[in-house]
Amino acid sequence: MIIAVDGMGGDHAPGEIITGALKSLAAFDDIHIHIYGDEKVMEPFLKDHPRLKVIHCTERIEADDEPVRAIRRKKDASMVRMAQAVKDNEAVACVSAGNTGALMAAGLFIVNRIDGIERPALAPTLPTIDGKGFVMLDLGANSDAKPSHLAQYAVMGSIYAEKVRGIEQPRVGLLNIGTEEGKGNELTKAAYGLLSEEPINFIGNVEARDLLMGIADVVVTDGFTGNMVLKTLEGTALGFFSMLKEVYSSSVKSKISAALVKNDLHGLKKKMDYTEYGGAGLFGLNSPVIKAHGSSNANAVFNAIRQARTMVTYDVCGTIRETIRKGQVE
């Protein structure tokens, strides 16, 4: 299978992107990688590999570019060429750490939605204390949502959790301000009834305070709320480790203690790093489109490519397409 990679997207491109791609080729002998970008800029980081192909692009989409305008005007940008390759069946999936809005626009206007999907959703796997993680969607593809959108998010997230994460009968929860059925606003109250009718293991409402405890395998919400939750979790984790660092560097005694628990702290930090699970999938498109974190290092890029490979292997998009089709027929 050929996976297209945006070599110019992200804070540490192209070095970390290329290193992650080469790591993926070493780990998986069933993939080829086509990497898109400025060949002269990427050349210092490239290594000859029989399954790595470089496609030269004269443009790149910057972090501050207006997404839709950039996709329409920068036809030779690495991200645009990458998405076009998927549309043209030259690749089966694509991965980028670049401008999130632009990648979503490329997914919508180039790769295109699955028939019947009203709104695609951005869906990363977030960490839990037990290390199993949970899929949450939408985390920012759409600020507003209708009840029917949340129902489709639940179906797509359930399929992903089962096919890619190997969870039998994944528990699907609706993010709310209380666990009782009648809680919430008009959106969540209406969505509750729709989710109850879907062919999923719906466990009802779940609260934000229980997310890291592994209350559900899939959590659905609107993009505005989901993005707020994501940024809160990121900020809390950064703040927590910053406080730990301050405590353990405050005295000679603390520094000695830090040396004794250094490996444990690194393990804890790794457990709480959601990039270890891969990137954020843009669910609801015809082919896998994976958004790696903007600050992705080589390991995060590797995990995002691994995620794309797994989605293709288990035909996640095809399963979503067939499930949505059956629902429309019935």
N, C-alpha and C positions, 0 to 999 in steps of 0.2 A: 504494500500500500504506500502511496505517496502522500506525505503530510507537508503542506505549505507553511512556511514560517516567515514572519515579518522580521527581517534582520535589523531593521532600523528603529523599531519601536521599543520604548522603555528608557529609564534613566541610565542604564548601564549597557546600552547597545553601542556597537554591535558585539563587543567582546564576550559578555556574559551570555548573550543569545546564541552565539556560535558555539561557545564552550558547552552550553546545555544541549544544543543540537547534536554535537559530536558525542556527548555522553549518552544520548538516546540511541544513536546508531550503534554504539558499542554494546548497549544493553539489549536491544531488540533487532534481531537479524531479519525480521519480516517487514521493516519499514525503509522507505527511501525519503530523504528530506530535500525539498527544493526551498532554498533560502533566498528571499527577495531583498534587494538593497543595492546601495552604491558599491560596486565591486572594488573600487580603489580604497574606500574607507574600510571595507571588511577584510581586504586582502591580508593585512598583518596577523589576523586571528585565524585565518583559514588553514586547513590542512587537507591534503589530498585524501579523498575517501571515495571508493567506488559507488557509494550510495548517497553522496552529497552533491547536489547540483546548485550552482549559483546563477540566479537570474538577475541581470543588471537592471537597475531602475534609476532614473535620473531625478526623481522627486521623493520627498518623505513628508509625512504628516506630522506636524509639530504638536506638542501638548496643548498649546494655546490656540490652535486652529479651530474655527467654527466647524463642527463635525460634518453636517450635510453639505455645506459649501465646499469643504476640503475634498470630500468624496467625489463630488461632481466635477470639480475643476482640476484636481491633481490626478489625472488619469494614469500617469506613470509612477505614482507613489507606490512604495513597497506594499503598503497595506491594501491598496486598491487592486494591484496586480495579483496579490496573494488570494484575495476573495474571488477575483475573476477566474483564477485557475480552478477554484472549487466549483464555481458555476459551470465552467466549461469541461468539467470532468477530467481535468488534468491533475487534480489532487482530490483526496477524499475528505480532508479536514484541514483547518487552518488554525494557527496559533499566533497571537500578537500580545506584546506587553505595552503597546502604544496607547494613544488617545482612546479612552473608553467610549466616549460618545461617537467618535468616528468609526470605531470597530462595530458598534451597534448599528450605525447607519449603513456600513458596508454589508453587514449581515442582512439587514432588511431590504436594501435596494439592489444588492448584487446576488447574494446567496439565496435570498427570498424565503418567505415563511412557508411552512407546511400548510397545505389547504385545510381550512377549518380552524387554524390557530388564530385567535383574535389578536393576541399580543405576545410576543416572545418575552422571556424572562431571564434576568441575569441570576445565575445560581451557583455560588461557590459551596464547597463543603467546609463548614466551620468546626473548630475543635471543641471537644468536650473533655471533662476531667478524666473520664475512663479511657480516653484516647481513641474512641470509636468515631467521633464526629457526627455531624448531621448536615443534611442539605437544606439550604434556606433560599427561598425565592418568593418574590422578586427583590433584588437588592439594588435596584436603580435603573432598570431599563425603562420603566414607566412610573412616573411619580403618582399618577392616579390610576385607579383600577375599578372595575365593575365586579360584582359577585361572580359572573361567569368566567372572568379572567382568573380569579383565585381558584375556581374549580379546575380550570385547565392547568394552572400551575401545579395543583395537587397531583393530577394525573401524571404530568411530565416528571415531576420530582420523584414520584413513587416508582415509575419505570426506571429512572436513572439509578435510584438507590438499590433496586433489585438487580438490574442488569450489570451495572458497573461496580457497585459497592458490595454486591453479593449478599444483600440482606433479604431474607425471606419474609414476605408479608410486612414490609416496612411500615412503621407507625407514622401516620400523617397527622400533624397538629395544626390548628389555626391559631396564629398569634393573636392574643386578646388581652384585655385588662383583667380578666377573671376566667376561671375555668367553667363556671356555670353556663348552661346553654343560652340563657337569655341575656348574657352580658354583651357589652360592646356598642359600637355605633351601627348605623344602618347597613354599612358595607359588611361588617362581620356577622351581623345577625342574618342577613340574607344569604351570605356565603355559607354559613353553617348548614343551612338546609340543603344547598346544592352539593356540598361535600359529602353529606350523609348519603346522597343518592349515587355517588360515583363508585366505580369498581375498585375501591382502595380500602386500606385498613385505617379508616378515619377514627381517631381517638378523642376528638373534640377540641375544645379550646386549650391552649397552653399559654403560660405567662412567661415574660421575658426573663424573670429571675431564675427560671428552671432550665433555660436553654443549655447552659454549660453542664448541667447535671445529666444530660442525655435523656430528657423527657420524651423526645420524639426523634425519629430518623429523618423526617422531612417536616419542615415548618414553612407555611405559606403566609404571605402578607402582601400589602401593596408596596411598590417600590420606594415610596417616600419613607414609610416606617422602616422597611427593611434596611435601607441605606443608613438611617439613623442608628439602628441597632448595630450594624456592622462597624460604623465609626466609633460607637460607644465601646464596643468590645476591643477594638484596636487601641483606643486611647487608654482604656483601663489596663490592658496588658502592658503597654508602654510605661504607664505611670507606676504600675506595680513593680516592674523590674528596675525602674529608675530609683524607686524608694529602697529596694533591696540593695542596689549598688551603693547608695548613700549610707545605708546602715552598716554594710560590711566594709566600708572604707573609713569609718569614723574613728577607729582606734587600732592600735597594734593587736589587741585581743580580737577585735572584729575581723581584721585581715587574716589572722591565723584561722579563725572559724571559716572564713570564706574559702580559704585554700582547701579545707577539709571537705567542704560541700560543693566545690566547684563543678564536679561532674554531674552531681544531682541537679544543680541549678541549670546547667546546660541542657540536661534532659527535660526539665520542666519547661524551659523556654522553647525547645523544639516541639514539645507536645502541644503548646499553645499557639504555634505558628501555622496558620491555615494554608500557607503556600506549600506545606508538606503534603497536602491532599491534592494538589494540582491547582489549576486556575479556576476561573468562574466560567461555566458553560453558558452560552446564550441559547437557551432551550426554546424550541419551537421553530427552528430553521430547518431547511432541507438537508443540511449537512452539519457536522460538528464545527462550531466556531468557539474557540477557547480564548478567554481574556486572562492573560497572566498579569500579576500585579506589576504596576509601573516600576517598582524598585526591585524587580526580580533579579536574583543572582542565577548562576548556572544551574543550581539544584532546583530552583523554582521553575525554570524553563524546562528542565528535564521532566519534572512532575506534570507540567502542563501538556507536554508532548505525550507523555505516558497516558494521561487522561484522554487525549484525543484518540490515541491508538485504541484504547479500551472501548470507547464509545463506538468506534467503527467496527471493532471485532464483534461486539454484541449487538450491533445494528440498533442502537438506541433511537435514532431518528426514524428508522423504519417502523419500529414498534410504536412510537408515538403517533406516527402517521396512520397506522392501521387501527390503533385504539380510537383515535379521533374520528376516523371514517366510520367505524362500527357504531360509535355513539350517535353520529349524524343519521345513519341509516335506521337505527332503532328508534 
